Amino acid sequence: MAVLDPLTVALILTQSWHRVPGGTASSALGLTRALLDRDDIEVIGVGAGGFRQPIAPFVPPCEVRRLRLPYQLLYDAWHKAGRAAPEDVTGPVDLVHATTTLVPPVRKAKLVVTVHDMFPYLEPNVLTKRGARILQRGIDLARERAAIVCCPSQQTIEDCTRAGFDPGRLRLVPWGAHTQVATEHQVMEVRARLGLERPYLLWIGTVEPRKNLGMLLKAFHAAELEGIDLVIGGPDGWNEDLTPHLEVLGDRVRRLGFVAQSDMAPLYGGARAHIFPSHREGFGLPALEAMVQGTPVVGAAGTAIAEVVGNTGMLIDPSDLTAWTIALQDAADPAWKRRHSAPAQARAAEFTWERTAAAQMVAYHEAVA
């Protein structure tokens, strides 16, 4: 049997250069690490120019060739002028994989695009005007030019189909999670260092409107939980001012800001529940990362989060304040975590980066066939 030469893939990792890299960068880097462990692919990262450098944990783990333009100008060059092709810096490759809907032009390579979500069209008001415009154009380019379009959830596939994508070119490639579980000592050390003395419910993400934090803070206030904190981890994003809610709650809400990657697993592991009320998600990686640590999830029903959580936690209408208030009261009870911890871990074990890389390789071979 003939041995096939490894595929050469230019992997777009420019989101690592963003001011707030967010979940799309985390998922792209998780995929990159899993692909690097394989011997049937050669990965060349493509980064942005300018003076900004990626910071931990968003530093690409592979060789990176940088285009000359900083990312803001680069996306305009891609979407408006069709210039600055990745092959200009990588040389000939079999594939260019745009890991978000920031879609470069290609020369001779096949194009694969990951569409995380359709928010730029479905809810453009939750993005900046420039962000919505650029991502809408990228979605159009993916629909028109990509040989294969990968989506991390069935919900995103359905949204793409309704938006006119060819169903025959859509592939489901769910994300994975790292499987190392924090020890009790690590949990205690991180809690002590971050000053988390009381039991807590946890939310992790970038603060932006679709994350529905305003509703969560209202529900937490209404739940009147004694001796329980709500911990919010992650950077400020855009178009969301939580100040009025936070003033009412005082020291019952702890804002951590950016959380080091080394602290994430213990932080998840120490929580009684991970709370995820987003109106929309392309996948819901924080939910999966919490479940790996045995921390069950209270998430938004009717979203991609439900595909991750399955029947291992609670799924609540993201607009139902009363239901969320009751759910937080239930989740604050340590007995709730004890009942749901093992099923959550078992469910999380189904989502690995190795499985993601295998599905991605199938999509790559279909694109070049």
Phi, psi and omega in degrees: 000131181292140177267123182284141175294148177300143172290143172255124186233127171271112186260119183283117182236027185296339180294343174295341180270356183291158175298319175236092185299315173072194188292329180293326176291316180301315182291321179296321180287325174299316176298317181302313181299319180292323178293325180294339179279354182262156179253008181252018181208143172246119185257130172238116178286148176239121182244175180269162178270202181085187185271339182295141176238146176298147177246156177300138008263026188256017177283123180300140183271007185236174172300136181233131171254127186259132170287163190284328189275144169297158193301325181299315179285328181297318182292326174294320179296321178292309192275334181260319188251348183064036183244174178064054178294139178305326180298343176296333180248338181269339193079186183299135176222161177285322188220147163247124180249108173279110187278000168218182177273041164253097201251117180277162169286157175236157179260281180252346183287158169282152182249127171243136181233135170264120174259105182290322184196171179248024182305323182303331176263321185284322181219064183297339182292343180274359178246164169293158181300317179295316180300315179298317182296314182295316183288327175298317178296321178296321177298318178299318179295320178298316181297323185276324196243339187287136174291319177224139176243123181257141180228140183279350182216157176293327178299318179293322176300316180295319178296320178295319180298317178295335181271007173099008175291147175290115181303332181290347179254003181267135180229139177273119177228085181292153178281169178241187177215151175289141193259000182288127182263132180294142176281163177299323178297317179296320178298313181296320181295315181292319178299318180294317182292325180271358178073031181265080186278326183267159172303152185213152165262148190236138167234135179230135176162187174265129185288114179202163190302318186293348180285346171066033182291328178302315178296319179300316181294323176296316181294322179295320177296316183290333183290338177051052182279125181275127174072017180241131176261158167252120181256127180245117180244142178126162185281159169293140178250264185204154170056032180213118177246110183268000188308312182302320180291318183293326179297324180291322187273339177060225186280006175284346175246128178250119176260120183265341187068208181298133180248128179299144182302324181293342180266350189295309183300313176298325180295315175298314185297329181278349183280149174287330177199153171260129186253128189219080188266019187307141173296322180213146172217147174284330178212294182111052184299320178301325177299315180295318180296324176293317182296326176304323182276005181079016178259114182288166190242136165257109188235176183275123176292153177075014179236175178296339177303323181297329178293330178278312187289323184060227180256026185265352181220215176241139177238122190234142172307122186295349180255359186265094184298318181297315180296323179290324178299314179294319181297320179294323177298317178295315184292335180288342180283122182301336179295330180295317178295318181300322181289325190255355185296308183296315176300324179295316179296319179297319178295318181297328181296344178284343184252103178237154177292331176297318178294321177300313181297321179297315178295323179294321179295322176300315179297320178299313182295325176294325182292323183272348184297000000 
